[in-house]
Amino acid sequence: MITHIDVDALPLKLLEMGCLPGNIVELRHIAPLGDPLFLDINGAHLAIRRETARQIGIETSATS
């Protein structure tokens, strides 16, 4: 779950696509060279660079 974001550092498009506190994030895939990251945020599929992902605070949860 997203806990906080740096609004000034994130592109507006990510905010419009649901990259907001309280929304669920799932890491789907990491590109072979480690960048970009492919995420699912509340049903929206996004590819973002690690540099951008660092501006998004998340709380992890264990899944079974």
C-alpha positions as CSV (number, residue, x, y, z in Angstrom):
1,M,0.0,0.0,0.0
2,I,1.2,3.5,-0.8
3,T,1.9,5.4,2.4
4,H,3.2,8.7,1.1
5,I,4.4,10.3,-2.1
6,D,6.6,13.2,-3.1
7,V,4.0,15.2,-5.1
8,D,6.7,17.6,-6.4
9,A,8.9,14.8,-7.7
10,L,6.2,12.6,-9.3
11,P,4.9,13.2,-12.8
12,L,1.3,14.3,-12.8
13,K,0.4,11.4,-15.0
14,L,1.3,8.9,-12.2
15,L,-1.0,10.8,-9.8
16,E,-3.8,10.7,-12.4
17,M,-3.3,6.9,-12.8
18,G,-3.9,6.3,-9.1
19,C,-0.5,6.6,-7.5
20,L,-1.9,8.0,-4.3
21,P,-1.6,7.2,-0.6
22,G,-3.9,4.3,0.4
23,N,-3.8,2.6,-3.0
24,I,-2.5,-0.9,-3.3
25,V,0.7,-1.6,-5.3
26,E,1.8,-4.9,-6.7
27,L,5.2,-5.4,-8.3
28,R,4.6,-7.4,-11.4
29,H,8.0,-7.6,-13.1
30,I,11.5,-6.1,-13.0
31,A,13.2,-5.6,-16.4
32,P,16.3,-7.7,-17.0
33,L,18.7,-4.9,-16.3
34,G,16.8,-3.8,-13.2
35,D,15.0,-0.8,-14.7
36,P,12.1,-0.1,-15.3
37,L,9.8,-1.7,-12.7
38,F,6.4,-2.9,-13.9
39,L,3.6,-2.2,-11.3
40,D,-0.1,-2.8,-10.9
41,I,-1.6,0.1,-8.9
42,N,-5.4,-0.4,-8.4
43,G,-5.7,-2.1,-11.7
44,A,-3.6,0.3,-13.7
45,H,-0.4,-1.2,-15.2
46,L,2.5,1.1,-15.0
47,A,6.2,0.9,-16.0
48,I,8.3,3.4,-14.0
49,R,12.0,4.0,-13.5
50,R,13.6,3.1,-10.1
51,E,14.5,6.8,-9.7
52,T,10.8,7.7,-9.8
53,A,9.8,4.7,-7.7
54,R,12.0,6.0,-4.9
55,Q,9.6,8.9,-4.5
56,I,6.8,6.6,-3.5
57,G,6.7,5.3,0.1
58,I,5.1,1.9,0.5
59,E,4.2,-0.4,3.3
60,T,4.8,-4.1,2.4
61,S,2.6,-7.0,3.5
62,A,3.2,-10.7,3.5
63,T,1.2,-12.8,1.1
64,S,0.5,-16.5,1.3
